[in-house]
Amino acid sequence: MAGQHRWARGLATSTASILGLTVTSGLALVAHFFVQEFSRPHIPLPDSAMDWGMPTALLEEPPQLAQRSLLFKASDGTLLCGDFWAQPVPAPTVILCHGYRISRSHLRPVAQLEYSRGYNVLFFDFRGHGDSESVMTTAGNAEVRDMEAAIFVASHQPETLPGKIIIHGFSMGAAVALLTPPHHDVVAIIADSPYARSDDILRRLVAFRLVDEWLKRYPQLPLPQLLVTLLAWSIVGMSRIVFRLRYGFTVVARPDTSFKRWKQRSKKILKYHPIPILLIHSSGDNLIPIEHAHQIMAEAAACGAPLETYFVDAHVHCGAYGWNPLQYDLVIQTFLAKHLADALPERHRRL
């Protein structure tokens, strides 16, 4: 009888081990697939996913002589492509930063608006996007190198006033702006709809794919929400391991903790002044919830980072401009007027 009990316990233990190994292997396979899809370069979003509140009205572009293409490298050698629109006289330069799975071409109307206000404009493609080199994308951490390269290039354009660079980022581009260490040439950051931490966004993407794929196969059998949540977090957790093993660094980006790093860096930089931030978000954002903005606010306040907010009641991602274009412009103009002072373009002052 004792032998039978030992045999039963051994069988149960072996079965549990095999089941655990099977589940773990299954999660690893799904995580491998997800990492592959997430980091694969040059996969644009479908048009149906581009219902953002971005500017669409086309204004007159600068003359061809004022436009030039740029080809530059990030610190790891990644080749990046961009465009620089130069004013006829030295002026502040706005660096426009696009979101995940779109490209600088989507920000062309924004570039037209900024140029019409009297700014130079640099808009470029992050790695794995648009015309830039076809290397893996991380939607955050690796792209910091691209941002630093863009700041360097913008600062060395003869039309850029020294120390008068403004970063205007959207979605992933806004998050990357907050992740980038402070630079003495950057005078202000406009962060439109950034995430506070990317693992929550990854979890949402995984959950969406899980439900979508399941309903294609079993339309009459919906997955319980609790099971979807548990599976999504488990896959994201395994994806973090797979990503680190494959690329050597973490996939999770945390703009909400960047202010602590900013504060530490400020002690090391002579004459460093905190960079003012304008945080923009929609209360009904269907991709990056407003809670992310609240988390960024809380962390900025805890670290004494100068941050202003502009929240609207739109229900689309990056929806503040589409909700009220005139108010959006006014908020940005007022914000920049405080921090550019005499460097504010004359055309901007008259608006």
N, C-alpha and C positions, 0 to 999 in steps of 0.2 A: 504493500500500500504506500509506504514512504517513497519507494522508487517511482511509483506512478505519479505522486505529487510533484517530485522533483522533475519528472519528465514533462508534466503539464506546465510547471512554472518555466522550464526551459523553452518549451514550445511557445508559450505566451510572450516571453522575452524576445525570442527570435522573430516571432511574427511582428511584434511592436517595432523591433529594430529594422526589419525589412520594410514595414509600412513607413517608418520615419525616413528611411533612406530613399524610398520611392517618392514620397512627398517632397523631400529636399531636392532630389534630382529633378523632379518636375518643376519646382520653383526655379532652380538654377537654369533650366532650359528656357523657361518663360522670361526670366531676367536677362539671359543672354540675348534673346530675341529683342526685348525691349531696349536694352542698351544699344544694340545694333541699329534699331530704327531711330532711337532718340539722337544718336550722335552722327548718323549718316549725313554727309554734306549734300547740299543742293537739292533738297526736297521741299518745294514751295508748298505753302498752305493752299488748299482748294479755295476757289473764289467764294464758296458758300460760307467759309470760315472767316472771311475778311470783312464782316459787317461791323467795322469799327467806326468811330465818329471822327475820322481823320479828314483834314481838308481835301476837297476834290476840285474846287474851282481853280482853273488855271489862270495865272496872271502872266504878264509879259516877263520873259526871261532876260537876263543880261545879254548884251551883245557878245558874239562869239569871241571877240578879242578879250573879254573879261572872264571867259570860261577856260579852264584848263583841267585836263585829266591828270590824276596823280597815281603813281605806283610806288608803294613803300612797303617796308618790312617791319613786322613785329619783332620783339627781342629774340624769339625762338626761330626766326627766319621765315615765318609764314608771310607769303606775299599778299598784300591787300590792295584793293582798287578803290578809288574815290574820285570826286570832282571838287574843285575849288572855284567858287564864284567871287571874283574880286571887285571891290568898290573902286571908283576912280581916285579916292583919297584914302589914307590909312583909317581903319575903323576896327571896332571889336569884331571878333570872329565867332560865329555860332557853329559848333560841331553838332550835327544831327545824327542820332543813333537809332537805327531801326530795331524792330522786334524779331522774335524767333520765327524762322521759316518765311520771312519776307526779305526784301532787299532795299537798297537805297532808292531804287526807282519809285517805290511807294511813297517816299518822303519828298519827291520832287515838288509837289504843290506846297509843302511846308517850306522847302528851300526858297521857293518863289516869294512866299509871304515874308520870310526873314530878310531876304535880299531887298524887298521893296521897302523895308523899314530902315535900310541903310547899313546893314551888317554884311560883312563877308560871310560866306557860308562854305563849310566843308561837310560833305555828306559822303559816307563810305560804306562798303560792305564788310561786315564782320566775317571772320574765317568760316569757310563752308557755306557761305551765302553769296548770292549774286555773282559778281565777276571775280571775287577773291578766290584764293587758292582752295582747292578741293581737299581740305583736311577736316578731321572730325570736329564737330561743334559740341560745346558743353552747356550752352545757354547761360553762361555766367563766368565761371572761374578763368578758363583759358582766354576768354574774350577781353579780360582786363589788359592783357598784353597788347591787344589790338587798339584799345582805347588809349593806352599810354603812347603808342606809336602815332595815333592820330593827333594827340595833343602836341607831340614833338613836331610833327609836320606842320600843323596849323601855326605854331609859334614861330616857325622859320619862313613863313610866307611874308614877303616884304610889305604886304598891305595890312598885316595884323598888328594892331597896337600892342606893345609889350604888356604882358600881364592882364590882358583883356579878352580872355577866352571864356565863352559860355558853353556849357554842355546842355543840350536839350535832347533827352532820351525818351523813348516810348517803350513800354512793356519791358522786354529783356534788355533793351538799350538803356532804359532808365535804371534798371537793377545794376547793370555793369557800371554805370556812372557812379553809383553809390559804393560799389565794391572797389573802385579804383582809388589807390592812395592819393591823398591831397597833392596837388601840383601848384607851384607858385604862380604859374601863368593862368590858372583857372580862377575866375572871379565869382562865378555863380553856377549853380546846377538847377535845371528844371527837370524834374523827374515825374513823368506822366505815366501813372499806372504800373509802378514796379512791384515785383513780389518781395516779400520780407524774407522768405526762405523757400528755396526751390523744391525741397522734398515734398512739400504740401501740394505744389503744382504737379509734380511728377505723380503723386498718388492720385490726383484727380484725373490725370490723363490715363493712367493705368485702369482706374475704375471705369472710365468711359469706354475704353477698348474692351474690357472684360464683358461689360453689359452688352455692348454692341455685337461682339462676336457670339456671345451666348444666345442672344435673341435671334440671330440669323439661323442658328441651328435648332433652337427650341423656343419658338415664338409663343407657345402656350404655357411655358414654364418659367416665369420670372425668377431671377436670383434674389434671395433675401438680402436686404441692404446690409445687415450686419456681416454676412458672409462676404459680400463685395468689399466692404471696408477692410476686413481682416486679410483677405487675399491681396488687396491692393497694397496695404502697408507691408505685407510679407514680401511681395514681389519687389517693392521699392527697396526694402532692406537688403534683399539678395542682390539687387541691381547695384547698390552701393559697393558691395564686395566685388562683384564682377568688374565694375568700372575701374576700381582701384587696382585690381590685379592686371587689367588690360592696359591702363594708361598711366598708372603710377600716382594718381592724385584723386581726391574726392570729387564726386559729381555734384554734391550738394553745395549750393552757394547761399551765403547768409548775409545779405545787405543789412539786415536788422542789427547785426553785431559789428558792422564796419565802423561805427562811431567810436567804439572802444579803441580800435586800431588807429583811427584818426587822432584820437586824444593822445595816445602814446607817441605817435609820429610827430605831433605838434611840439613835443618836448625836445625833439631832436633837430627840428628845422629852425634855423635862425630867422627871426622876424616872421614866423608863421602866424597866419590869422585863419580861423575857421572859415570854411567856404559856406556861404549862405545857400540854403536849399529851398526851392519851391516844390512842394509835394502835391501832385494833382491826382485825383481818383474819382471814380463814379461809385455811388452807393450801391448800385445794382449790378456792378461789374460781374459778368457771367463767366469770366475766365480766372481773374485774380480778385478774390473777394475783398471788400473794403476793410476787413479785419487785418489784412496785410499792411495797409496804410496805417491803421491804428497801432500796430506793433512797431512799425518804423518810427512813428511819432513818439511812442513811449521810450524807445531806446535812445532816440536823439535827445529827448528831454533829460534822460538820466545822465547823459554824457555832456550836457551843455552845448550841444550842436545847434546852431541857429537854423531853425526850420519853420517855414510858413506853409500853410495848407490852403488848398482850394478844392473843395469837394462839391460835386453836383449830384442830381438825382437821376442821372442817365442809367440805362440798363444794358449798355453794351460796353465792351472792353475799349479803353482809350476813348471814352465817349464824351469827355468834357468839352472838346471843341465843337462837336456836332450839336451838343445840348444848347450852347449859346456862344457862337463864334465871337461876337463883339465883346462879351464879358470875358471870354478866355483871353482875347488879345489885351484887354484892359488890365487884367490881373497880372499878366506877364510884363506888360509895359511898366506898371507901377512897381513891380518887384525889381526889375532891372534898373529903373530910374534911381532907386535908392543905392544901388551897389556899383553902378557905372559912373554916376555923377557927371563930371565934365566930359567923359568919354562917350556919353550917350549920343548916338547919331542924331544929327539935326532933324532929319525927317521923322525920327521917332519922337522927338520932343514936341513936334507940331501936331501929333495925333491926339 
